[in-house]
Amino acid sequence: MQDRFIHCIAALPTSLRDAILPILNQDFAGHIDAQQIADLCQTTGMTEKALLIGLLPIAAALAKPPISDFHVGAIAKGKSGDIYMGANLELSGEALCHSVHAEQSAISHAWLSGEQKIVDIIVNASPCGHCRQFINELVDGQQVNIHLPEQTTQSLSHYLPYAFGPADLNITEALLTKQQHGLDFDSADPMIIEALDHASLSYAPYTHSYAAVVLETQDGHTYCGRYAENAAFNPSMMPMQMALSTLIRHNRDLSEIKRAVLIESSLGKISLVGASMDALHACAPVELEHIVVEASD
């Protein structure tokens, strides 16, 4: 078991602790598939909602909040039945706008894993306005169920009435819809190829600034993030923050970063290079490789 789970495991009910321990191996990064969830429910005798709320301390253990020292975990359940944990991330010494909320982290985890629809969000407390707006960007976002401890499950429409979302800006393909943007750049560099692939899947309907970041650690592992825009603009999630969140979920330290690549579309109305450099330099003494690629859409 990873050291980061030691304290939270001790607080779990015995039946859940014994059942979850084999899953929390060195490779665990917050993903539990539908069959494992069904097995855990059967083994513990818990309902699925009770089980997922019971797993929130595991999700919170994935957090890295050096500013607030307040660990927040969230779980996104996809249409597949798989669950994806996420946690808050803060960058030491940097402006709070660089922070990642737990719900954003969980949703991005699901998106990077190929989910095309989120049906449930499980959190310990009512999502903040920022996260409600981010959830609203999803496919059928108003119908996403929000599960809270000891409270009746309600859809997002209960928490965000009279919502402003993609449809108000004539966007018909919401966040998590399968995207494929035409981006072209000739390179044999595997890291650049990976970044190009993720940029082509990014979500930027308001600026067309399709973008992705790939981070490489000292041992050659790579961790990616895609740009995810929002109809309200400010709740957009930067690809650098998504990549950093991915790296932390995989139990890596920010100091292990040795290379960072940002791919951006030439058609974009904005550039993410400045914000990405600020976030990267708060984590590691690495220069950002910035590549602008030709786009056909």
C-alpha positions as CSV (number, residue, x, y, z in Angstrom):
1,M,0.0,0.0,0.0
2,Q,1.1,3.5,-0.7
3,D,2.2,5.6,2.3
4,R,-0.2,8.4,1.5
5,F,-3.2,6.1,2.4
6,I,-2.0,5.0,5.8
7,H,-3.8,7.5,7.9
8,C,-7.1,7.5,6.0
9,I,-7.3,3.7,5.9
10,A,-7.2,3.5,9.7
11,A,-10.4,5.6,9.9
12,L,-12.4,3.3,7.5
13,P,-14.9,0.7,8.7
14,T,-13.2,-2.7,9.1
15,S,-15.1,-4.4,6.3
16,L,-14.3,-1.6,3.8
17,R,-10.6,-1.4,5.0
18,D,-10.1,-5.1,4.5
19,A,-11.8,-5.1,1.1
20,I,-10.1,-2.0,-0.4
21,L,-6.5,-2.7,0.8
22,P,-5.6,-5.1,-2.1
23,I,-6.7,-2.3,-4.6
24,L,-4.4,0.3,-3.1
25,N,-1.2,-1.1,-4.6
26,Q,1.7,1.0,-5.8
27,D,0.1,1.5,-9.2
28,F,-3.2,2.8,-7.8
29,A,-4.0,6.3,-9.1
30,G,-7.7,6.7,-8.2
31,H,-9.5,4.5,-10.8
32,I,-11.7,1.6,-9.7
33,D,-13.7,-0.3,-12.4
34,A,-17.4,-1.2,-12.3
35,Q,-16.7,-4.9,-11.5
36,Q,-14.5,-3.9,-8.6
37,I,-17.2,-1.6,-7.3
38,A,-19.8,-4.4,-7.5
39,D,-17.4,-6.7,-5.7
40,L,-16.7,-4.2,-3.0
41,C,-20.5,-3.7,-2.4
42,Q,-21.0,-7.4,-2.1
43,T,-18.1,-7.9,0.2
44,T,-18.9,-5.1,2.5
45,G,-22.7,-5.3,2.4
46,M,-22.8,-1.5,1.6
47,T,-25.0,0.2,-0.9
48,E,-23.1,1.8,-3.8
49,K,-23.8,5.3,-2.5
50,A,-22.6,4.4,1.0
51,L,-19.5,2.7,-0.5
52,L,-18.5,5.7,-2.6
53,I,-19.0,8.2,0.2
54,G,-16.9,5.8,2.3
55,L,-14.1,6.0,-0.2
56,L,-13.9,9.8,-0.2
57,P,-11.0,9.7,2.4
58,I,-9.0,7.7,-0.1
59,A,-9.7,10.3,-2.8
60,A,-8.7,13.1,-0.4
61,A,-5.4,11.4,0.2
62,L,-4.5,12.2,-3.4
63,A,-4.6,15.9,-2.6
64,K,-1.6,18.3,-2.6
65,P,-2.7,21.6,-0.8
66,P,0.4,23.3,0.5
67,I,-1.4,26.7,0.9
68,S,-4.6,25.7,2.6
69,D,-3.5,22.4,4.1
70,F,-7.2,21.4,3.4
71,H,-7.5,18.0,1.7
72,V,-10.5,17.6,-0.5
73,G,-11.5,14.5,-2.5
74,A,-14.2,13.9,-5.1
75,I,-15.3,10.9,-7.1
76,A,-16.8,11.0,-10.6
77,K,-18.8,8.0,-11.8
78,G,-18.9,7.5,-15.5
79,K,-21.6,5.9,-17.6
80,S,-19.4,2.8,-17.8
81,G,-19.9,2.3,-14.1
82,D,-16.2,3.0,-13.4
83,I,-15.2,5.6,-10.8
84,Y,-12.5,8.2,-11.0
85,M,-11.1,9.9,-8.0
86,G,-9.7,13.4,-7.9
87,A,-8.4,15.8,-5.3
88,N,-7.4,19.5,-4.9
89,L,-4.1,20.7,-6.0
90,E,-2.4,24.0,-5.0
91,L,0.9,25.4,-6.3
92,S,3.0,26.7,-3.5
93,G,3.6,30.5,-3.7
94,E,1.4,30.9,-6.7
95,A,-1.9,32.8,-7.2
96,L,-5.0,30.8,-6.2
97,C,-6.2,30.9,-9.8
98,H,-3.7,28.1,-10.4
99,S,-5.5,25.8,-8.0
100,V,-7.4,22.7,-9.2
101,H,-10.6,21.8,-7.4
102,A,-11.3,18.2,-6.5
103,E,-14.3,17.9,-8.8
104,Q,-12.3,19.3,-11.7
105,S,-9.6,16.7,-11.0
106,A,-12.0,13.8,-10.9
107,I,-13.8,14.9,-14.1
108,S,-10.5,15.4,-15.9
109,H,-9.4,11.9,-14.7
110,A,-12.5,10.4,-16.3
111,W,-12.1,12.4,-19.5
112,L,-8.4,11.4,-19.9
113,S,-9.5,7.8,-19.3
114,G,-12.0,7.9,-22.2
115,E,-15.3,8.4,-20.4
116,Q,-17.8,10.3,-22.6
117,K,-20.4,10.9,-19.9
118,I,-20.4,11.5,-16.1
119,V,-23.6,10.4,-14.3
120,D,-22.6,11.0,-10.6
121,I,-20.3,13.2,-8.6
122,I,-19.7,12.2,-5.0
123,V,-18.3,14.8,-2.6
124,N,-18.3,15.5,1.2
125,A,-19.8,19.0,0.9
126,S,-21.9,20.9,-1.6
127,P,-19.8,21.8,-4.6
128,C,-18.6,25.4,-4.8
129,G,-20.0,27.7,-7.5
130,H,-16.8,27.3,-9.5
131,C,-17.3,23.5,-9.6
132,R,-21.0,23.7,-10.3
133,Q,-20.2,25.8,-13.4
134,F,-17.5,23.3,-14.4
135,I,-19.9,20.3,-14.0
136,N,-22.5,22.2,-16.0
137,E,-20.2,22.1,-19.1
138,L,-20.5,18.3,-19.3
139,V,-22.7,16.3,-21.5
140,D,-26.1,16.5,-19.9
141,G,-24.5,18.4,-17.1
142,Q,-27.7,19.6,-15.5
143,Q,-28.7,15.9,-15.0
144,V,-25.5,14.9,-13.2
145,N,-26.4,13.5,-9.7
146,I,-24.6,15.1,-6.7
147,H,-24.2,12.7,-3.8
148,L,-23.5,14.2,-0.3
149,P,-23.2,12.4,3.0
150,E,-26.6,12.2,4.9
151,Q,-28.4,14.3,2.2
152,T,-30.9,13.4,-0.5
153,T,-29.3,13.0,-3.9
154,Q,-30.1,15.9,-6.2
155,S,-29.1,16.7,-9.8
156,L,-26.9,19.7,-10.6
157,S,-30.0,21.6,-11.7
158,H,-30.9,21.8,-8.0
159,Y,-27.6,23.3,-7.1
160,L,-27.3,25.5,-10.2
161,P,-30.8,26.7,-11.3
162,Y,-31.1,29.1,-14.2
163,A,-27.7,27.9,-15.4
164,F,-25.6,29.5,-18.1
165,G,-23.9,26.8,-20.2
166,P,-22.6,25.7,-23.6
167,A,-26.1,25.8,-25.2
168,D,-26.4,29.5,-24.4
169,L,-23.4,30.1,-26.7
170,N,-24.7,27.7,-29.4
171,I,-22.3,24.9,-28.5
172,T,-23.9,21.5,-29.2
173,E,-21.0,19.2,-28.3
174,A,-20.3,19.6,-24.6
175,L,-17.2,18.6,-22.6
176,L,-16.5,14.9,-22.8
177,T,-18.1,14.6,-26.2
178,K,-15.6,12.9,-28.5
179,Q,-13.6,15.6,-30.2
180,Q,-11.1,15.3,-33.0
181,H,-9.5,18.5,-34.2
182,G,-7.1,18.6,-37.2
183,L,-3.7,19.5,-35.9
184,D,-0.5,18.9,-38.0
185,F,3.1,18.9,-36.9
186,D,5.9,16.7,-38.3
187,S,7.9,15.2,-35.5
188,A,9.4,11.8,-34.5
189,D,9.6,12.9,-30.8
190,P,7.3,10.5,-28.8
191,M,6.5,13.2,-26.3
192,I,5.5,15.7,-28.9
193,I,3.4,13.1,-30.7
194,E,1.6,12.4,-27.4
195,A,1.0,16.1,-26.8
196,L,-0.3,16.5,-30.3
197,D,-2.7,13.6,-29.9
198,H,-4.1,15.1,-26.7
199,A,-4.4,18.6,-28.1
200,S,-6.5,17.1,-30.9
201,L,-8.9,15.8,-28.3
202,S,-9.0,19.0,-26.2
203,Y,-12.2,21.1,-25.7
204,A,-11.9,24.8,-26.7
205,P,-15.2,25.7,-28.4
206,Y,-15.0,29.4,-27.3
207,T,-11.4,30.3,-28.4
208,H,-10.4,27.3,-30.7
209,S,-7.2,27.3,-28.7
210,Y,-6.8,23.5,-28.8
211,A,-3.9,22.7,-26.5
212,A,-2.3,20.0,-24.4
213,V,0.7,19.6,-22.0
214,V,2.8,16.5,-21.5
215,L,5.2,16.2,-18.6
216,E,8.1,13.8,-18.4
217,T,9.6,12.6,-15.1
218,Q,13.2,11.5,-14.5
219,D,12.4,7.9,-15.1
220,G,10.8,8.5,-18.5
221,H,7.1,8.3,-17.5
222,T,4.8,10.9,-19.1
223,Y,1.7,12.6,-17.7
224,C,-0.7,14.6,-19.8
225,G,-3.4,17.3,-19.6
226,R,-5.8,18.8,-22.1
227,Y,-7.4,22.2,-22.2
228,A,-11.0,22.2,-21.1
229,E,-12.9,25.5,-21.6
230,N,-16.0,26.7,-19.9
231,A,-18.9,28.8,-21.0
232,A,-18.2,31.1,-18.0
233,F,-14.5,31.3,-19.1
234,N,-12.9,31.5,-15.6
235,P,-13.7,27.9,-14.6
236,S,-11.8,26.6,-17.6
237,M,-9.1,24.1,-16.7
238,M,-5.6,24.7,-18.1
239,P,-3.8,21.7,-19.6
240,M,-0.7,22.3,-17.4
241,Q,-2.9,22.1,-14.2
242,M,-4.5,18.9,-15.6
243,A,-1.1,17.4,-16.3
244,L,0.2,18.3,-12.8
245,S,-3.0,16.8,-11.2
246,T,-2.5,13.6,-13.2
247,L,1.1,13.4,-12.1
248,I,0.2,13.8,-8.4
249,R,-2.6,11.2,-8.7
250,H,0.1,8.8,-9.8
251,N,2.0,9.4,-6.6
252,R,4.8,11.3,-8.3
253,D,6.5,14.4,-6.9
254,L,6.5,17.7,-8.8
255,S,10.3,17.9,-8.3
256,E,10.6,14.8,-10.6
257,I,9.6,16.7,-13.7
258,K,12.5,16.9,-16.2
259,R,10.7,18.0,-19.4
260,A,7.5,19.8,-20.3
261,V,5.9,20.3,-23.7
262,L,2.9,22.6,-24.6
263,I,1.2,22.2,-27.9
264,E,-1.1,24.9,-29.1
265,S,-3.3,25.4,-32.2
266,S,-2.4,28.2,-34.6
267,L,-6.1,29.1,-34.9
268,G,-6.4,29.9,-31.2
269,K,-7.7,33.3,-30.1
270,I,-5.6,33.1,-27.0
271,S,-2.3,31.6,-25.8
272,L,-1.8,29.5,-22.7
273,V,2.0,29.8,-22.7
274,G,2.3,32.5,-20.0
275,A,0.0,30.8,-17.6
276,S,1.6,27.4,-18.3
277,M,5.1,28.7,-17.7
278,D,4.1,30.3,-14.4
279,A,2.6,27.1,-13.1
280,L,5.5,25.0,-14.3
281,H,8.1,27.2,-12.7
282,A,6.3,27.0,-9.4
283,C,6.9,23.2,-9.5
284,A,10.3,22.5,-11.2
285,P,13.3,24.4,-12.7
286,V,12.4,23.3,-16.2
287,E,11.9,25.4,-19.3
288,L,8.6,24.9,-21.2
289,E,8.9,23.7,-24.8
290,H,6.2,25.7,-26.6
291,I,5.1,24.5,-30.1
292,V,2.4,26.2,-32.2
293,V,1.0,23.7,-34.8
294,E,-1.0,24.2,-37.9
295,A,-4.7,23.6,-37.5
296,S,-7.4,22.8,-40.1
297,D,-10.5,23.5,-38.1
